[in-house]
Amino acid sequence: MSIRAPYYLFIGDAIEPYSIKLAMGIATWRPELAVGELSLEGCKVTTGLVNIDIDSAIKRGAKTLVMGFANNGGTIENKWIATILRAIESGMDIASGLHQRLDSVPQIAEHAKKYSVQLIDVRHPSQIFETGTGNPRTGKRLLTVGTDCSAGKMFTALAIHQEMQRRKLDASFRATGQSGIFIAGNGVAIDCVVADFIAGAVEYLSPVNENDHWDIIEGQGSLFHPAFAGVSLGLLHGAQADALVLCHVERREHMRGIPGRLLPSIEEVMQANLNAARLTNANAQFIGLSVNTSMLSESESENICQKYQQQFDLPCVDPLRHGVVPLMDSLQDKLR
């Protein structure tokens, strides 16, 4: 699916920063794509972009109202509908990452038809995918994998892609989750693809390319998470990755959403991912580790990265604190 920019970020009446992570992702990684934000009474958070009304957004060229927040259940609340309808009347497309489809609300569906605008439900891809083949394809690919969910896979992939652009390498960021799709402007919400077609969807997303072209593929879930391992496995098989980066959150006490289930060791995760990746690319290898050290001090962060670097003989960074230059150097050294 493809989303027209510039975006106008609707953050509703959100009160927690985490609830607007989609809007924050756009504001952080692609601020040039957004003309501003729109909030409702009671909103306690901001993306940091200018807060403007719909008329001002149109004057700035806005093409799509992006519902940049999430609520429990991913449903469209009645208090948002009036704003959505006004945006439609102004000619904007509406794009949502919520579970509930936009066209399931009769007023929104009728308005979109009347004003000839698109309703884009990122979590409901309309593309029909084929099953994966595992056949070799040209081009190079890097996939981020994790010890757990929400371990920095998107952030790391975007940071690597940004560094590749800085080095003037031919590279594309391939989004597989809702936030990544809005940041990239296109992609496939891979967790909404029927299981048999996940690998095929990734092959579609990262097709045959020039030999020196890199696709940086956003990872999802973890092979060790009971709820999401299936998506992670399909991604590994479809990506046919030449390079893997392991993402980990230091001092996380349990698998996300499952108190009492401890995280696997980094060694276990690396070996399991290599075994799975080598089904479709026998030469797949890790080129580094990306560790979220936000719960550590600066000195503790340096120490833990040095520890893992020595333990695994691979560069280890917190991309937010240290950048990803060591990962890129390793990538270019190992896969010349």
C-alpha positions in Angstrom: 0.0 0.0 0.0 1.1 3.6 -0.7 0.3 6.7 1.3 0.3 10.2 -0.1 2.5 12.8 1.6 2.6 15.4 3.1 0.9 14.0 6.2 -1.2 15.7 8.9 -0.7 13.9 12.1 -3.9 13.4 14.2 -3.0 12.6 17.8 -6.5 12.9 19.2 -6.8 13.3 23.0 -3.8 11.0 23.8 -2.3 11.3 27.3 0.6 8.8 27.1 3.7 9.3 24.9 3.7 5.6 24.0 0.1 5.9 22.6 1.3 8.2 19.8 4.4 6.2 18.8 3.2 6.0 15.2 3.0 9.8 15.0 6.3 10.1 16.9 8.0 7.7 14.5 7.1 10.0 11.6 8.1 13.1 13.4 11.4 11.6 14.4 12.4 9.9 11.1 10.5 11.7 8.4 9.6 15.2 9.8 9.8 16.6 6.2 6.7 14.5 5.4 4.5 16.1 8.0 3.0 19.6 7.9 2.0 19.5 11.6 -0.2 17.8 14.2 -3.8 18.0 15.2 -4.9 17.3 18.8 -8.2 17.4 20.6 -9.1 18.9 24.0 -7.5 16.9 26.8 -4.5 15.8 24.8 -1.4 15.7 27.1 1.3 14.8 24.5 2.9 16.2 21.4 5.1 15.1 18.5 6.9 18.5 18.7 5.5 19.6 15.4 3.4 22.7 15.0 -0.2 22.2 16.1 -2.5 23.6 13.4 -6.1 23.3 12.3 -7.4 21.6 9.2 -7.6 24.7 7.0 -4.0 25.6 7.8 -2.9 22.0 7.1 -4.5 22.1 3.6 -2.7 25.4 2.9 0.6 23.7 3.8 -0.2 21.0 1.3 -1.5 18.1 3.5 -2.7 15.1 1.4 -3.3 12.5 4.2 -4.7 12.7 7.7 -2.7 10.1 9.6 -4.3 8.6 12.7 -1.1 8.7 14.6 -2.2 7.1 17.9 -3.4 3.7 19.2 -6.0 2.9 21.9 -6.9 -0.4 23.6 -8.5 -2.6 21.1 -7.5 -0.5 18.1 -11.1 0.8 17.6 -12.4 4.1 16.1 -13.9 6.1 18.9 -17.0 8.3 18.3 -15.2 11.5 19.5 -12.8 11.3 16.6 -15.3 10.9 13.8 -16.2 14.6 13.4 -12.5 15.5 12.8 -12.1 12.7 10.3 -15.2 13.8 8.4 -13.9 17.4 8.3 -10.6 16.2 6.9 -12.4 14.2 4.2 -14.4 17.2 3.3 -11.2 19.1 2.8 -10.0 16.5 0.3 -7.5 14.6 2.5 -7.1 10.8 2.4 -7.4 9.1 5.8 -4.8 6.5 6.8 -5.1 4.4 9.9 -3.1 1.8 11.7 -5.9 0.7 14.0 -7.4 -2.7 13.9 -10.9 -1.5 13.1 -11.3 -0.7 9.4 -12.2 2.9 8.6 -14.9 1.9 6.2 -16.6 -0.1 9.0 -17.9 3.3 10.2 -20.8 4.1 7.9 -20.4 7.9 8.1 -16.7 7.7 7.2 -17.3 5.3 4.3 -20.1 7.4 2.9 -18.1 10.6 3.2 -15.1 9.1 1.5 -17.2 8.0 -1.4 -18.9 11.4 -1.7 -15.6 13.3 -1.7 -13.6 10.7 -3.7 -10.8 10.2 -1.1 -8.9 7.1 -0.1 -9.4 5.2 3.2 -6.2 3.4 3.9 -6.1 0.7 6.5 -2.5 -0.2 7.0 -3.3 -3.3 9.0 -5.5 -4.7 6.2 -3.4 -5.1 3.1 -5.4 -5.5 -0.1 -2.5 -7.1 -2.1 -2.8 -10.8 -2.9 0.4 -12.6 -2.1 1.8 -15.9 -3.4 3.5 -18.4 -1.1 7.2 -18.1 -0.7 9.6 -20.0 -2.9 13.0 -19.5 -1.3 14.5 -19.2 -4.8 17.7 -17.1 -4.9 17.3 -13.5 -6.0 19.8 -10.8 -6.8 20.4 -7.8 -4.5 21.6 -7.7 -0.9 19.4 -7.8 2.2 19.7 -7.0 5.9 17.1 -8.1 8.5 16.9 -7.0 12.1 15.8 -9.7 14.5 15.2 -9.6 18.3 15.4 -11.4 21.6 11.9 -10.0 22.2 9.2 -7.8 20.7 9.7 -4.0 20.9 13.5 -4.5 21.0 14.5 -1.7 18.6 14.2 -3.6 15.3 12.6 -0.7 13.4 14.8 2.0 15.0 17.9 0.0 14.1 16.8 -0.7 10.6 16.0 3.0 10.0 19.3 4.1 11.5 21.3 1.7 9.3 19.4 2.9 6.2 20.1 6.5 7.2 23.8 5.7 7.5 23.7 3.9 4.1 22.2 7.0 2.6 24.9 9.2 4.2 27.5 6.9 2.6 25.7 7.3 -0.8 24.9 3.5 -1.0 22.0 2.3 -3.0 19.6 1.2 -0.3 15.8 1.0 0.5 14.1 0.7 3.8 11.4 -2.1 3.6 8.7 -1.6 6.2 6.8 -4.5 7.7 4.9 -2.8 10.5 2.4 0.0 10.7 4.8 2.7 12.0 7.4 1.7 9.4 4.9 1.9 6.6 3.9 5.5 7.5 7.6 6.4 7.8 8.5 4.8 4.4 5.2 5.7 2.7 4.7 2.1 1.7 5.2 -1.5 2.8 3.3 -4.5 4.1 1.9 -5.0 7.6 3.3 -8.5 7.8 1.5 -9.5 11.0 -1.8 -9.1 9.1 -0.8 -11.5 6.3 -2.2 -15.0 6.4 0.5 -17.3 7.8 1.0 -19.4 4.6 1.8 -16.2 2.7 4.2 -14.3 5.0 7.4 -15.5 3.3 5.9 -14.7 -0.1 4.9 -11.3 1.1 8.4 -10.5 2.2 9.7 -11.8 -1.2 7.3 -9.4 -2.9 8.4 -6.5 -0.6 12.1 -7.2 -1.3 12.2 -8.3 -4.9 15.1 -9.0 -7.4 17.4 -6.0 -7.5 20.8 -4.8 -8.7 23.7 -6.7 -7.2 24.9 -3.7 -5.1 21.4 -2.7 -3.9 20.6 -3.2 -0.2 17.2 -3.7 1.2 17.0 -3.0 4.9 14.1 -5.1 6.1 12.3 -4.1 9.4 12.0 -7.2 11.7 9.0 -8.1 13.7 8.5 -10.1 16.9 11.0 -12.8 18.1 11.5 -16.5 17.4 11.2 -16.9 21.2 8.0 -15.1 21.8 5.1 -17.6 22.0 2.6 -15.1 20.4 4.7 -13.8 17.5 7.3 -16.4 16.6 5.4 -17.4 13.5 5.6 -13.9 11.9 9.3 -13.8 12.8 10.0 -17.1 11.1 8.2 -16.1 8.0 10.2 -12.9 7.8 13.4 -14.8 8.1 12.5 -17.2 5.3 11.2 -14.5 3.0 13.9 -12.0 3.6 16.7 -14.3 2.4 19.0 -12.1 4.4 22.7 -11.8 3.8 23.1 -9.9 7.0 21.4 -10.0 10.4 21.5 -7.6 13.3 20.4 -8.8 16.7 18.3 -6.3 18.7 18.1 -6.6 22.5 16.8 -4.6 25.5 19.2 -4.7 28.4 17.7 -5.4 31.8 14.2 -6.3 30.5 12.9 -8.7 33.1 10.5 -10.8 31.0 9.2 -11.3 27.5 6.9 -8.5 26.6 3.3 -9.1 27.8 4.2 -12.4 29.5 5.3 -11.8 33.2 7.4 -14.8 34.5 8.7 -15.9 31.0 12.4 -15.0 31.0 14.2 -13.8 27.9 16.4 -16.3 26.1 20.1 -15.9 26.1 21.6 -13.9 23.2 23.5 -17.0 22.2 20.3 -19.0 21.8 18.7 -16.3 19.8 21.6 -15.9 17.4 21.8 -19.6 16.8 18.1 -20.1 16.2 17.9 -17.1 13.8 20.9 -18.3 11.9 19.4 -21.8 11.6 16.1 -20.4 10.3 17.7 -17.8 8.0 20.0 -20.4 6.3 17.0 -22.3 5.0 16.8 -19.7 2.2 20.3 -18.2 2.3 23.1 -20.5 3.4 25.5 -17.6 3.8 23.4 -15.6 6.3 25.5 -14.1 9.1 25.3 -11.7 12.0 27.2 -8.4 11.5 26.5 -6.9 14.9 24.3 -6.3 17.9 22.0 -3.4 18.7 21.2 -3.0 22.4 18.7 -0.7 23.9 20.5 0.6 27.1 17.9 3.2 28.1 17.7 1.7 31.6 21.5 2.1 32.1 23.7 5.0 32.8 26.1 6.2 30.1 29.1 4.3 31.7 27.0 1.2 32.1 25.9 1.4 28.5 29.5 1.6 27.3 30.4 -1.4 29.6 27.6 -3.7 28.4 28.3 -2.9 24.8 32.0 -3.7 25.3 31.1 -6.9 27.1 28.9 -8.1 24.2 31.5 -7.0 21.6 34.2 -9.1 23.2 31.8 -12.0 23.9 30.5 -12.3 20.3 33.4 -10.7 18.4 31.0 -8.4 16.7 30.4 -4.6 17.1 27.7 -3.8 19.6 26.0 -0.3 19.9 23.0 1.4 21.3 22.0 3.2 18.1 20.4 6.1 20.0 23.5 6.7 22.1 26.3 5.6 19.9 25.0 5.6 16.3 25.4 2.7 13.9 28.7 3.4 12.2 30.4 0.3 13.7 27.6 -1.8 12.3 27.9 -0.3 8.9 31.7 -0.8 9.0 31.2 -4.4 9.9 28.6 -4.9 7.2 30.9 -3.5 4.5 33.9 -5.5 5.8 32.1 -8.9 6.0 30.0 -8.5 2.8 32.2 -6.8 0.3 
